[in-house]
Amino acid sequence: VEQHGVVDGIYRLSGVSSNIQRLRQEFDGERCPDLRRDVYLQDVHCVSSLCKAYFRELPNPLLTYQLYDKFADAVAIQMEEGRLVKIKEVLKELPAPHYR
């Protein structure tokens, strides 16, 4: 997305819904879509929109409900070095699929 998305707001702007649905169908069909096809390169927002939708639709968020308070505490640390250390500690507590 970032390699081909030379536009502002690449993760903020939505793609064309028909392109998003086409891409979703390709993934749902267990095929690996060719994201270098013109339709996706011309509407790179459809790729980022589908990615955001995937994370939004997970039954448990990527950073998990159980670790939410720990992540919130970690990002609240004022000193950058300490904040990064704490975030890395909390990341190690994620379930294996979430960590990967």
C-alpha positions as a Markdown table, in Angstrom:
| # | Residue | x | y | z |
|---|---|---|---|---|
| 1 | Val | 0.0 | 0.0 | 0.0 |
| 2 | Glu | 2.7 | 2.5 | 1.0 |
| 3 | Gln | 4.9 | 1.6 | -2.0 |
| 4 | His | 2.1 | 2.4 | -4.5 |
| 5 | Gly | 0.0 | 4.9 | -2.6 |
| 6 | Val | 1.6 | 8.2 | -3.3 |
| 7 | Val | -1.4 | 10.1 | -1.9 |
| 8 | Asp | -2.3 | 11.8 | 1.3 |
| 9 | Gly | -4.7 | 10.1 | 3.7 |
| 10 | Ile | -4.0 | 6.6 | 2.3 |
| 11 | Tyr | -5.4 | 4.9 | 5.5 |
| 12 | Arg | -8.0 | 7.7 | 6.1 |
| 13 | Leu | -9.8 | 7.8 | 2.7 |
| 14 | Ser | -12.1 | 5.0 | 1.6 |
| 15 | Gly | -11.7 | 3.1 | -1.7 |
| 16 | Val | -14.4 | 2.5 | -4.2 |
| 17 | Ser | -16.8 | 0.0 | -2.7 |
| 18 | Ser | -17.0 | -2.1 | -5.8 |
| 19 | Asn | -13.2 | -2.5 | -5.8 |
| 20 | Ile | -13.3 | -3.3 | -2.1 |
| 21 | Gln | -15.9 | -6.0 | -2.7 |
| 22 | Arg | -14.0 | -7.5 | -5.6 |
| 23 | Leu | -10.8 | -7.7 | -3.6 |
| 24 | Arg | -12.7 | -9.2 | -0.6 |
| 25 | Gln | -14.1 | -11.9 | -2.9 |
| 26 | Glu | -10.7 | -12.7 | -4.2 |
| 27 | Phe | -9.4 | -13.2 | -0.6 |
| 28 | Asp | -12.5 | -15.1 | 0.4 |
| 29 | Gly | -12.1 | -17.4 | -2.6 |
| 30 | Glu | -8.7 | -18.4 | -1.0 |
| 31 | Arg | -6.8 | -16.9 | -3.9 |
| 32 | Cys | -3.9 | -14.6 | -3.4 |
| 33 | Pro | -5.0 | -11.5 | -5.3 |
| 34 | Asp | -2.5 | -9.7 | -7.5 |
| 35 | Leu | -2.4 | -6.3 | -5.9 |
| 36 | Arg | -0.4 | -5.0 | -8.8 |
| 37 | Arg | -3.4 | -5.2 | -11.1 |
| 38 | Asp | -4.3 | -1.8 | -12.5 |
| 39 | Val | -7.7 | -1.8 | -10.7 |
| 40 | Tyr | -5.9 | -1.9 | -7.3 |
| 41 | Leu | -3.0 | 0.3 | -8.2 |
| 42 | Gln | -5.4 | 3.0 | -9.4 |
| 43 | Asp | -7.5 | 2.7 | -6.3 |
| 44 | Val | -5.0 | 1.8 | -3.6 |
| 45 | His | -7.5 | 3.0 | -1.0 |
| 46 | Cys | -9.6 | -0.1 | -1.7 |
| 47 | Val | -6.6 | -2.2 | -0.4 |
| 48 | Ser | -6.2 | -0.1 | 2.8 |
| 49 | Ser | -10.0 | 0.0 | 3.2 |
| 50 | Leu | -10.2 | -3.8 | 3.1 |
| 51 | Cys | -7.3 | -4.1 | 5.5 |
| 52 | Lys | -9.1 | -1.8 | 8.0 |
| 53 | Ala | -12.3 | -3.7 | 7.6 |
| 54 | Tyr | -10.5 | -7.0 | 8.3 |
| 55 | Phe | -9.1 | -5.7 | 11.6 |
| 56 | Arg | -12.5 | -4.1 | 12.5 |
| 57 | Glu | -14.3 | -7.4 | 12.0 |
| 58 | Leu | -12.1 | -9.5 | 14.1 |
| 59 | Pro | -14.0 | -11.0 | 17.1 |
| 60 | Asn | -11.1 | -10.0 | 19.4 |
| 61 | Pro | -9.1 | -6.9 | 18.4 |
| 62 | Leu | -5.5 | -7.4 | 17.3 |
| 63 | Leu | -4.2 | -5.9 | 20.6 |
| 64 | Thr | -6.9 | -7.8 | 22.5 |
| 65 | Tyr | -9.5 | -6.6 | 25.0 |
| 66 | Gln | -7.6 | -8.3 | 27.8 |
| 67 | Leu | -4.5 | -6.3 | 27.3 |
| 68 | Tyr | -6.2 | -3.0 | 26.5 |
| 69 | Asp | -5.4 | -1.4 | 30.0 |
| 70 | Lys | -1.8 | -2.5 | 29.8 |
| 71 | Phe | -1.4 | -1.0 | 26.3 |
| 72 | Ala | -3.1 | 2.2 | 27.5 |
| 73 | Asp | -0.7 | 2.5 | 30.5 |
| 74 | Ala | 2.3 | 1.8 | 28.3 |
| 75 | Val | 1.5 | 4.5 | 25.7 |
| 76 | Ala | 0.9 | 7.0 | 28.6 |
| 77 | Ile | 4.5 | 6.8 | 29.7 |
| 78 | Gln | 6.1 | 10.2 | 29.1 |
| 79 | Met | 9.7 | 9.1 | 28.4 |
| 80 | Glu | 9.9 | 7.6 | 24.9 |
| 81 | Glu | 12.5 | 5.0 | 25.9 |
| 82 | Gly | 10.4 | 3.7 | 28.8 |
| 83 | Arg | 7.3 | 3.8 | 26.7 |
| 84 | Leu | 8.9 | 1.6 | 24.0 |
| 85 | Val | 10.2 | -0.9 | 26.6 |
| 86 | Lys | 6.7 | -1.2 | 28.2 |
| 87 | Ile | 5.0 | -1.6 | 24.8 |
| 88 | Lys | 7.4 | -4.3 | 23.9 |
| 89 | Glu | 6.7 | -6.1 | 27.2 |
| 90 | Val | 3.0 | -6.0 | 26.6 |
| 91 | Leu | 3.4 | -7.1 | 23.0 |
| 92 | Lys | 5.1 | -10.3 | 24.3 |
| 93 | Glu | 1.9 | -11.1 | 26.3 |
| 94 | Leu | -0.2 | -11.3 | 23.1 |
| 95 | Pro | -1.5 | -14.7 | 22.1 |
| 96 | Ala | 0.8 | -16.2 | 19.4 |
| 97 | Pro | -1.5 | -15.5 | 16.4 |
| 98 | His | -1.9 | -11.9 | 17.4 |
| 99 | Tyr | 1.8 | -11.5 | 18.1 |
| 100 | Arg | 2.7 | -12.9 | 14.6 |
